[in-house]
Amino acid sequence: MSNLDFPIRDQQDAPIWNAIEAKNYKQAIKAIDKRVKKKSTEYLEALRIYVQSRPFSPEAERSHTLIYLEKLRDRSPPLTDIDAIGLLDEALGAVLPNSPDDWARIIGELRLQRVIAQPKDEDVNKMCLYECLMKGDLDHAEKIANILQKSLPDKHSYYFWNITIKFLYSRTAKYSEEDRTRWGRLAFAFIGKMAADAQKAKAEQKSLPVRSIHTPQEILLLHLITEAYGTTEKRLQYLSDPYLGPESTIAKGDWQLWRWKIELLRNSQQWKVLFDTARGLLARARTKDDSGIIVEERFSDWLVWEGFLRSAKELSETDIPMSEIKSIHDSVNSEIKAHLEPLSGVGKSWRRNASLAKLKFSFESAVPFLRNPNEQSSDSVLVEGSGVLSPILEYLLHYGDATTAYIDLQPSVEKLNREQHKSLLEKITISRNDIKLNHAKEVTKLVNSYKLSYLLTSSIPEQRKMIIPAYQSDQQLVCDICSTPSSLFCQQCLLKLGQSTIECYKVAITDGGVAKGLLSTDRHPADDLVVLSAMCLIKTSLGSAPSIGGPNASHILRATILLEFAWTRSKHNFQITLLLMKLYIYLGCASLAMRAYQRLGIKQIQQDTLSFSLLDRISSLHPHPFSHQPEDAAKLLEPMEQIVEQQRYYPQAFNHMKKNIWRSFQEGSYCSVIQITEAQETLSRSMASILSAIESGRILRLIAPKISLTPALVGHDVLPLDAEMYDTAISDTNSYDVFPSFEASQSPRFVSQFDFLQPEISKLRIHASLLCEKLILILSSEHGVSPAEKKELLRSFELLPKLHEEGFKGLNRPELITLQCSEAMAYTMCELLEDKQKELGEPDAFGLRIHDKLERLNEVIGGIPETPPARQSDLQSLYMGYDIGNTVLKFAKYLATNHSKHNSSRWREAALKLIKAIVEKSISIKRKIEEGGLIDWVVETLSGDNSVSREEELFNNAIGETIDDDFREIWAGEVIESWKDSIEGFSYFKLPS
């Protein structure tokens, strides 16, 4: 703190602040006491407490600070010097940092008392409101806002500040359900009255009263509150009102109101009103003003088209005369035609919506659908009809060069039956012969064609196979396309498709005309061809789980080198980088995975939404600093540095959000207040933040075993309260959809289909991992286990029956064994603490369980292949096994120290045996990798051998013609160096002395 933060109010204060800045706190106290003897003031008393709270002050003085602050709440008269309250605020923050409940109880109450004492001091009262909002103290903020409204009744904004804070209170989980409901209903009643006053004033052609709705933002707030505490009918009534609806002078045509109206009409199934409303908006979207300019193009948003088509379909299926149905269809056709008219003046992006509407309407008109469009159990989802493929082929012909064409066509294609799929695939394949790869648009058209082929050849047939009894009983399946015997993935079809895409990719990247005009930051239009090829390789590697060193090794390695090669041609394609990173992680190439991660240029909120892609389980992949520096990469951050950088983001983000909340209040942007507050709540319970704390604890225990770990040191200070409890809400903010995927809409996204690429990050796994970390932190504490910690530990492990019920979803074998051992240790600890004199005979139930689980983990370690590389799953077994082994040893030591009668020798022996096996296995793996000859092995694996099928041989040849030998050898060398770097973490494995 400097004297710039608290202005010197008297020249006599200068020596005090000079002493504080010099950290000469004794001198500062003396100077304050000297002035107090002459005249005591609130400011000087607070200044003394502030000095006593400084970190370098004696502990006794810091304790006195808390006692003094506790008494201030009941002081009479209350403090009125706002600078004194500010000093006390700083003092509490120094003594009890990150303690919002204590802040609300003490400082929040002091600020409220100051507002009550001087209710008309607007500037100071607004500052007090600001501080309460920044600390999340909505209880006192609501009371202060209420006082501002009553003491300054002519200020319109304060009425809405009060309503908004009441509504925020109702949506904040930390308050009781009763209080939340009460404040929410009050906000609903208040804003409803203000809406009625606005309607009345407008109807009587009078000026709007202060206590009424004035702005579009206030109407939006009205709808948010009515949505929570009112009815759909009431919202539609507001949206149809001439004084509060989107056409009113108050709303000023706010687009969000139109969106809500379309959505509410659709949800309430008011098809006739929706049809008329959408038709009117679409007509306005192509209407020119007097100067010949279309000013309302936004009304041709896809939401409006979707509402228009849906209402037309629903009306056509009702019991109405055929003449009316024809009239409805004519209206739709004429509107589409008008938007697509070359001289209509409608912009290109809006014309695309009309063309998509034409596709959807033409397709649905060509074939009668079943009442339940989600039925996919037979080939009769659609009744065979003439011309059903025409809308799809016509759209592909005219708009196939749009990057969104595949997404546009996918829903219609999926509704075709099996024979129609085969017919469409044949026509698409033939049409590719006419595509000349002379420029980017032609390449895009080819890419969309291949995506549809992938959908028809792979994704849809796979989805169909998974629901038939033969697949569920592990019987032989037959491919829909080539009619050959196959597993879930048809090797023959996928290899042919992969070969074709990579051959086209080679042509596209060697033709200089395709890339002509592209900026250095643009993606190459052919990128998705190589992504498709890599996907085909990944699927063909999965007759069963991939096995590096066996026949599937070449498929995974080829997919990886293809993506790495494609990245050199398109360095800003983040989807290539993401998929490449996942393959490197699976292969155990952590340094190359980190290089890929750093290529993404993660910033701001991406620290939360994308960090899972690398940092989930990083402690059991590469916990140590990097020694390998790959080519074409900036200096790699250590995993722990990457986690710390992520954890630094959260307080910065919260501070930024809080300031934006206040700015939104000042500007009257009340929807932004609600949205930012909800985003803040979501981020505070982020799954990624919890993962960072779990991983940092595991890393530090390995690389810095002598450090005494505290919750703050491993990042537990960023966790929500009781994060390990089963009923604690956790927000899954991870962006899984950023990974490339061309799968059918009812199938999981590509990466999510394969656990080896994207292990499931379940909330159960998060809770279970936190339980284990909590136990370890208690065992690591130097003061032993207090009764309060024992009670907390028991409460935490109460969720385990729920985990058992749900089958430990998302936990792999090492994590499950770790949890089961932790459970046994926790219950043993609590049982012994319950009765310190109790002697558990050997063997006891919990001891047998721990011994059994460690023996099973020992078997897992013994089964790890010593041939390179050590995959992520193998590395995880080694690192987690070492961690749980040391934890059991630590627990045995705790028992020996605190419960000497309890014999834990079997535990210790099993833990020592496990650690010894891990050390021996790690030495064997390291020796194999260091033997040499691995570059030749990787290159030969990429090339394949003579035992492969004809399709695989042709695929291998296509890859060989695309990627030259120099690139292969350089890349193989980097892979070997990355493997060597990954196993350097084995040097941290030590046999206990």
Buried (B, 14 or more C-beta within 10 A) or exposed (E): BEBEEBEEEEEEBEBBBBBBEEEBBEBBBBBBEEBBEEEEBBBBBBBBBBBBBBEEBEEEBBEBBBEBBEEBBEEEEBBBBBBBBBBBBBBBBBBBEEBEBBBBBBBBBBBBBBBEEEBEBBEBBBBBBBBBBBBBBBBBBBBBBBBBBEBBEEEBBBBBBBBBBBBBBBBBEEBEEEEBEBBBBBBBBBBBEBBEBBBBBBEEEEEBEBBBBBBBBBBBBBBBBBBBBBEEEBBBBBBBBEBBBBBBEBBEBBEBBBBBBBEBBBEBEBBEBBBBBBBEBBBBBBEEEEEEEBEBBBBBBEBBBBBBBBBBBBBBEEEEEEEEBEEBBEBBBEBBEBBBEEEBEBEEEBBBBBBBBBBBBBBBBBBEBEEEEEEBEEBEBBEEEEEBBEBBBBBBEBBBBBEEBBBBBBEBBBBBBBEBBBBBBEEBBEBBEEBEBEBBEBBBBBBBBBBBBBBBBBBBBBBBBEEEEEBEEEEEBEBBBEEEEBBBBBBBBBBBBBBBBBBBBBBBBEBEEBBEEEEEEEBBBBBBBBBBBBBBBBBBBBBEEBBBEEBBBBBBBBBBBBBBBBBEBBBBBBBBBBBBBBBBBBBBBBBBBBBBBBBBEBEEBBBBBBBBBBBBBBBBBBBBBBEBEBEEBEEBBBBBEBBBBBBEBBEEBBEEBBEBBBEBBEEBBBBBBBBBBEBBBBBBBBBBBBBBBBBBBBBBBBBEEEEEBEBEBBBBBBBBEEBBBBEBEBBBBBBBEBBBBBBBEEBBBBBBBBEBBBBEBBBBBBBBBBBBBBBBBBBBBEEEBEEEBBEBBBEBBEBBEEBEEEEBEBBBBBBBBBBBBBBBBBBBBBBBBEEEEEEBEEEBEBBBBBBBBBEBBBEBBEEBBBEBBBBBBBBBBBBBBBBBBBBBBBBBEBBBEBBEEBBBEBBBEBBBBBBBBBBBBBBBBBEBBEEEEBBEBBBEBBBBEEEBEEBBBBBBBBBBEBBEEEBBBEBBBBBBBBBBBBBBBBEBBEEEE
